[in-house]
Amino acid sequence: MFPSLFFCASPSPSPSPSPSPFIRIKKKRSLWKRGEIEEITMERSVQQVEELTSGASGRIIPVCRNIRRSVLSRAALVRFFVFVYSILLGFLLLLRRSSRAAPPLSSPRRKGAGGGRRRGWRAAAAAAEEEDVRRRRALAEEVPMAESSDLGGGGGGEGGGWGRCRWETFVLAGPRRNALFCRSWVPASGDMRGILLVIHGLNEHSGRYVHFAEQLTSCQFGVYAMDWIGHGGSDGLHGYVPSLDYVVEDTIMFLEKIKLENPGVPCFLFGHSTGGAVVVKAASYPHIEAMIEGIILTSPALRVKPAHPIVGAVAPIFSLVAPKFQFKGANKRGIPVSRDPAAMIAKYTDPLVYTGPIRVRTGHEILRMSSYLLQNIKSVTVPFFVLHGTADRVTDPLASQDLYNEAPSTYKDIRLYDGFLHDLLFEPERDEIGLDIIYWMEKKLKQQSL
């Protein structure tokens, strides 16, 4: 899931059959033509944009409606703000350069004095971040790895629930020397029929998928899961993603490790919401597509548009100047992501779920990734199964339909759940949805063996 500060509902490419979401606006303007004044009445339909918010952040930003009523056009506003922020960026860079070139006002500092006053705030920020990572990692270790009360704690414990399994938590060294907190669940006995690598959504963590993991292990599927950078027990500032390509790199490295440790076992990739976008990007590499049997996507964030064109224009500039800046003026009002009240309470009271304001670079990365996927949707050839709730107000279910219609993959399926919300695996019908995923993997493996 992703916050709506940067984003608004993407208009469907096909018109809605119901007239209710539209309003009529009549507008008159005068044209001078050959000495005569002609009055032309233009009618246009402006689709109302509903208020959206992040399923994780619980805040809402009202989107400007009927923006064309303003005096300036959108193009003029975009050019104006790009000009202003370009000047601002140049001014900030000039100040930064001049401050570096300025001679010291005090006596020379001794070596080993901690970098001086200029680096003091950076050192303090880094220390605070490290302390927060240690705190989050300790919390991640305490997350129960099974739902049954008779299960013991600690890595490698065995349990019941959906079926007896062995599980563990471990920290993996990432490709950028970053520590990634990971989990695994494997059947306690018998051979694994396959492995599912779970990539969670924005602002959540891998420990939320315990129920789904137990359901899979009961059917002899192994499960591996990884916390993103800046999420759960992994390194990084909480809720901050410097680049979604980093998440793609970490996913690929984790997949290669799993394949190396489990030779001959078929692997699938699973991604939820923004994690679904990450999985689609990872599977676009030919060598990764050759390593997996297919991908499963729940509520993928495939079509994301900025709440206003100005946001899309200035987001790249802001992400360079102040990438970690938080929009604290957001209005705190939640949006349902599940029809199960208990699931909603569990999510928003989870200390490992990031509920702070979205950071500038994170929002820009989601816009950038969405733009890339839209431009390359017709190059998706990996087998896939996409699942989406028709009542999802966080990501666009019609984008999933477009993926199914336009992707040239020869093995693809889609399942739209009428009235379901964003977090499909936390809906009251979570078990049925989990079985749909298991059935698709079984069907794909049978087709592979023919």
C-alpha positions in Angstrom: 0.0 0.0 0.0 1.1 3.5 -0.5 0.1 6.9 0.9 -2.1 9.2 -1.2 -0.1 12.4 -0.6 1.6 11.9 -3.9 -1.2 10.0 -5.6 -4.8 10.1 -6.7 -7.2 7.6 -8.1 -6.2 6.7 -11.7 -9.1 7.3 -14.1 -10.2 4.2 -15.8 -9.4 4.0 -19.5 -13.0 2.9 -20.2 -15.9 5.2 -19.2 -18.1 4.2 -16.4 -21.6 3.1 -17.4 -23.2 5.0 -14.4 -23.7 8.7 -14.8 -23.4 9.4 -11.1 -19.6 9.8 -10.9 -19.8 12.6 -13.5 -20.9 16.2 -13.5 -21.7 18.5 -16.4 -20.0 21.8 -16.8 -21.1 24.3 -19.4 -18.6 26.9 -20.4 -18.9 29.8 -22.9 -16.1 31.6 -24.6 -16.0 34.1 -27.5 -14.0 33.6 -30.7 -13.1 36.4 -33.1 -13.5 35.1 -36.6 -13.7 37.3 -39.7 -15.0 40.3 -37.8 -17.8 38.3 -36.2 -18.2 37.0 -32.7 -19.3 33.4 -32.4 -20.4 31.9 -29.1 -19.5 28.3 -28.6 -20.8 26.2 -25.8 -18.5 23.4 -24.8 -19.5 20.5 -22.6 -17.1 18.3 -20.9 -17.3 15.6 -18.2 -15.0 15.9 -15.3 -14.8 12.7 -13.2 -14.9 13.3 -9.5 -11.8 12.0 -7.8 -12.4 10.3 -4.5 -10.3 10.9 -1.5 -7.7 8.3 -1.0 -5.3 7.5 1.7 -2.6 4.9 2.5 -3.7 1.7 4.0 -0.6 1.9 6.2 -0.4 5.6 7.0 -4.0 6.3 7.7 -3.9 9.8 6.3 -5.8 11.5 3.6 -5.1 14.4 1.3 -8.1 15.8 -0.5 -7.5 16.0 -4.2 -8.3 19.3 -5.9 -11.5 18.9 -7.9 -12.4 20.8 -11.0 -8.9 22.2 -11.3 -9.6 23.6 -14.7 -11.8 26.3 -13.1 -8.7 28.0 -11.9 -7.5 31.1 -13.7 -4.2 29.5 -14.8 -4.1 26.4 -16.8 -2.4 23.2 -15.6 0.4 23.6 -18.1 1.0 27.2 -16.9 1.0 26.2 -13.3 3.4 23.3 -14.0 5.8 25.6 -15.9 5.6 28.2 -13.1 6.4 25.8 -10.3 9.1 24.0 -12.2 10.8 27.4 -12.8 10.4 28.4 -9.1 11.8 25.1 -7.8 14.6 25.1 -10.3 15.7 28.5 -8.9 15.3 27.1 -5.4 17.4 24.1 -6.2 20.2 26.2 -7.7 20.1 28.5 -4.7 20.4 25.6 -2.2 23.3 24.0 -4.2 25.1 27.4 -4.3 24.7 27.8 -0.5 26.0 24.3 0.0 29.0 24.9 -2.2 29.8 28.2 -0.6 29.6 26.8 2.9 32.1 24.1 1.9 34.5 26.7 0.5 34.3 29.1 3.4 37.4 29.2 5.7 36.9 28.0 9.3 36.1 30.7 11.8 37.7 28.8 14.7 41.1 27.3 15.2 41.9 24.1 13.3 40.2 21.0 14.7 42.2 18.1 16.0 42.1 14.9 14.1 39.7 12.3 15.4 37.4 14.9 16.8 34.3 13.3 15.3 34.3 15.3 12.0 33.5 18.7 13.6 30.3 20.6 14.0 29.3 20.3 10.3 29.1 16.5 10.6 27.7 16.5 14.1 24.1 16.5 13.0 24.8 13.7 10.5 26.5 11.6 13.1 23.5 12.2 15.5 21.0 11.2 12.8 23.0 8.1 11.9 23.2 7.1 15.5 19.4 7.6 16.0 18.8 5.5 12.8 21.0 2.7 14.1 19.2 2.7 17.4 15.9 2.5 15.7 17.0 -0.4 13.5 18.1 -2.3 16.6 14.8 -1.6 18.2 12.8 -2.7 15.2 15.0 -5.8 14.7 14.3 -6.9 18.3 10.6 -6.4 17.7 10.8 -8.4 14.5 12.5 -11.3 16.3 9.6 -11.3 18.8 6.9 -11.6 16.1 5.3 -15.1 16.5 6.2 -17.3 13.6 3.1 -19.4 14.0 -0.5 -18.7 15.1 -1.1 -21.9 17.1 -0.6 -21.4 20.9 1.2 -24.7 21.3 4.1 -23.6 19.2 7.5 -22.9 20.8 9.4 -19.7 20.2 12.9 -19.2 18.8 14.4 -20.0 15.4 13.9 -23.5 14.0 10.9 -24.2 16.2 8.3 -26.7 15.0 4.6 -26.1 15.1 1.1 -27.1 14.1 -1.8 -24.8 13.0 -2.2 -25.5 9.3 0.5 -28.2 9.4 3.6 -28.9 11.3 6.6 -26.9 10.0 10.1 -25.7 10.8 10.7 -22.0 10.8 13.6 -19.6 11.4 14.6 -15.9 11.2 17.9 -14.7 10.0 19.7 -11.6 8.8 21.1 -11.6 5.2 23.9 -9.4 4.0 22.5 -7.4 1.0 24.3 -6.3 -2.1 25.0 -2.8 -0.7 26.3 -4.2 2.6 22.9 -3.7 4.1 21.3 -6.1 6.5 18.0 -7.7 5.4 15.8 -9.4 8.0 14.4 -12.6 6.6 12.0 -15.4 7.6 11.4 -19.0 6.4 8.9 -21.7 6.9 9.4 -25.2 5.5 7.4 -28.4 6.0 8.7 -30.5 8.9 8.7 -33.7 6.9 8.5 -34.7 3.3 9.8 -33.1 0.1 8.8 -29.5 -0.8 6.7 -29.3 -3.9 7.8 -25.7 -4.4 8.9 -22.5 -2.7 7.1 -19.1 -2.6 9.2 -16.0 -2.0 7.0 -13.3 -0.4 7.6 -9.6 -1.0 5.4 -7.5 1.3 3.8 -4.1 0.5 4.9 -0.6 1.3 5.1 0.3 5.1 4.4 -3.3 6.3 6.7 -6.3 7.0 7.1 -10.0 6.4 5.9 -11.0 9.9 2.3 -10.2 8.9 2.1 -13.2 6.6 2.4 -15.9 9.2 -1.1 -17.3 8.6 -0.5 -17.5 4.8 2.8 -19.2 5.4 1.2 -21.9 7.6 -1.4 -22.5 5.0 1.3 -23.0 2.3 3.5 -25.3 4.4 0.4 -27.5 5.1 0.4 -28.2 1.4 4.1 -28.9 1.3 5.2 -25.6 0.0 8.1 -23.7 1.6 7.9 -20.0 2.2 10.7 -17.4 2.4 10.0 -13.7 3.1 12.2 -10.6 3.3 11.7 -7.2 4.9 12.4 -4.3 2.5 15.1 -1.7 3.2 13.7 0.7 5.8 11.0 -1.8 6.8 10.5 -4.4 9.6 13.8 -5.6 10.9 16.0 -4.5 8.0 18.5 -1.7 7.9 17.5 1.8 6.9 15.3 4.7 8.1 11.9 3.5 8.9 9.5 4.1 6.0 12.2 5.5 3.7 13.0 3.8 0.4 15.9 5.6 -1.5 15.2 3.5 -4.6 12.7 0.7 -5.4 15.4 -0.7 -7.6 17.3 -1.5 -4.4 14.3 -3.6 -3.4 14.4 -5.3 -6.8 18.2 -6.0 -6.3 17.6 -7.4 -2.8 14.8 -9.6 -4.1 17.0 -11.0 -6.9 19.8 -11.7 -4.5 17.5 -13.4 -2.0 16.0 -15.6 -4.8 19.4 -16.6 -6.0 20.3 -17.7 -2.4 17.1 -19.7 -2.1 17.8 -21.5 -5.4 21.3 -22.2 -4.4 20.2 -23.8 -1.1 17.3 -25.7 -2.7 18.5 -27.1 -6.0 15.8 -28.5 -8.2 12.9 -27.1 -6.1 10.5 -24.9 -8.2 10.2 -21.3 -7.1 7.5 -18.7 -7.4 7.5 -15.0 -6.6 4.7 -13.3 -4.6 4.2 -9.6 -4.3 1.5 -7.5 -2.6 0.7 -3.9 -3.6 4.0 -2.0 -4.2 5.7 -5.4 -3.6 3.8 -6.6 -6.7 5.3 -3.9 -8.8 8.8 -4.9 -7.4 8.1 -8.5 -8.4 7.0 -7.6 -11.9 10.2 -5.5 -12.4 12.4 -8.3 -11.0 10.7 -10.9 -13.3 11.3 -8.7 -16.3 15.0 -9.8 -16.3 15.4 -12.9 -18.6 17.7 -14.7 -16.2 15.2 -14.3 -13.3 12.3 -15.4 -15.5 14.2 -18.5 -16.2 14.7 -19.2 -12.5 11.0 -19.1 -11.5 7.8 -20.9 -12.5 5.7 -17.8 -12.3 4.6 -14.8 -10.2 1.6 -14.1 -8.0 0.4 -10.6 -7.5 -2.2 -9.4 -5.0 -3.5 -5.8 -5.4 -0.5 -4.7 -7.4 0.4 -1.0 -7.7 0.6 -0.9 -11.5 -1.1 2.4 -12.3 -0.2 5.3 -10.0 -0.8 8.9 -10.9 0.1 12.0 -8.9 -2.7 13.8 -7.1 -1.9 16.9 -9.2 0.4 17.4 -12.3 2.5 19.8 -10.2 3.4 17.0 -7.8 4.7 14.9 -10.6 6.7 17.9 -11.9 8.4 18.9 -8.6 8.7 15.4 -7.0 12.1 14.7 -8.7 13.5 18.0 -7.5 12.2 17.6 -4.0 13.6 14.0 -3.9 17.0 15.4 -4.6 16.9 18.4 -2.2 15.1 16.8 0.7 14.6 13.1 0.1 13.7 12.2 3.7 11.3 15.1 4.2 7.9 14.1 5.6 4.7 15.8 4.7 3.4 16.3 8.2 0.5 18.4 7.2 -1.5 15.3 6.1 -4.9 14.9 7.5 -5.1 11.8 9.6 -8.1 9.8 8.5 -8.0 6.2 7.7 -9.4 4.2 4.8 -10.5 0.5 5.2 -8.1 -2.0 3.6 -9.9 -5.0 5.0 -13.5 -5.9 5.9 -12.2 -7.7 9.0 -12.2 -5.2 11.9 -9.7 -7.4 13.9 -7.3 -7.3 10.9 -7.5 -3.5 10.8 -6.8 -3.1 14.5 -3.9 -5.6 14.3 -2.3 -3.7 11.4 -2.6 -0.2 12.7 -1.4 -1.2 16.2 1.6 -3.1 14.9 4.8 -1.1 15.9 6.6 -2.5 12.8 4.0 -1.1 10.4 5.1 2.4 9.4 2.3 4.9 10.1 4.3 8.2 9.7 3.9 10.7 6.8 5.3 9.5 3.5 8.8 10.6 2.7 9.5 12.5 -0.5 11.9 10.1 -2.2 9.6 7.1 -1.4 6.7 8.8 -3.1 8.7 9.7 -6.1 10.0 6.2 -6.4 6.5 4.8 -6.5 5.6 7.2 -9.3 8.8 6.3 -11.2 8.2 2.6 -10.9 4.6 2.9 -12.0 5.6 4.9 -15.0 8.2 2.2 -16.0 5.7 -0.6 -15.6 3.1 1.2 -17.7 5.6 1.7 -20.5 6.7 -2.0 -20.4 3.4 -3.8 -19.7 3.4 -5.4 -23.1 6.8 -7.0 -22.4 5.6 -9.1 -19.5 6.1 -12.7 -20.6 6.5 -14.5 -17.3 3.6 -16.7 -16.2 1.4 -14.8 -13.7 -1.7 -14.9 -11.5 -3.1 -11.5 -10.5 -5.7 -11.1 -7.8 -7.6 -7.9 -7.0 -10.6 -6.8 -5.0 -13.1 -4.7 -7.0 -13.7 -2.3 -4.1 -10.0 -1.6 -3.6 -9.5 2.1 -3.0 -5.7 2.0 -2.6 -4.6 0.4 -6.0 -6.5 0.3 -9.2 -8.2 -3.1 -10.0 -8.6 -2.0 -13.6 -4.9 -1.8 -14.0 -4.7 -5.5 -13.1 -7.3 -6.2 -15.8 -5.1 -4.2 -18.2 -2.1 -6.3 -17.3 -4.0 -9.5 -18.0 -5.4 -8.1 -21.3 -2.1 -6.6 -22.7 0.7 -8.8 -21.3 1.9 -11.3 -24.0 2.5 -14.0 -21.4 1.2 -17.4 -22.7 0.2 -18.6 -19.2 -1.7 -16.0 -17.2 -4.8 -15.9 -15.0 -6.8 -13.2 -13.2 -9.3 -13.3 -10.3 -11.3 -10.3 -9.3 -13.1 -10.6 -6.0 -16.4 -8.6 -5.9 -16.5 -6.1 -3.1 -13.2 -7.1 -1.6 -10.7 -4.5 -0.4 -6.9 -4.0 -0.7 -5.4 -6.5 1.8 -6.8 -9.7 0.3 -4.9 -12.0 2.5 -6.4 -10.2 5.6 -10.0 -10.3 4.4 -12.5 -12.6 6.2 -12.2 -14.9 3.1 -8.4 -15.1 3.4 -8.3 -18.9 3.5 -10.2 -19.2 0.2 -7.9 -16.7 -1.4 -4.9 -18.6 -0.1 -6.3 -21.8 -1.6 -6.8 -20.0 -4.9 -3.1 -19.2 -4.9 -2.1 -22.7 -3.9 -4.3 -24.2 -6.6 -2.7 -22.0 -9.3 0.8 -23.0 -8.3 -0.2 -26.7 -8.3 -1.8 -26.3 -11.7 1.3 -24.6 -13.0 3.6 -27.3 -11.7 1.4 -30.0 -13.3 1.5 -28.2 -16.6 5.3 -27.9 -16.3 5.6 -31.7 -15.8 3.6 -32.5 -19.0 
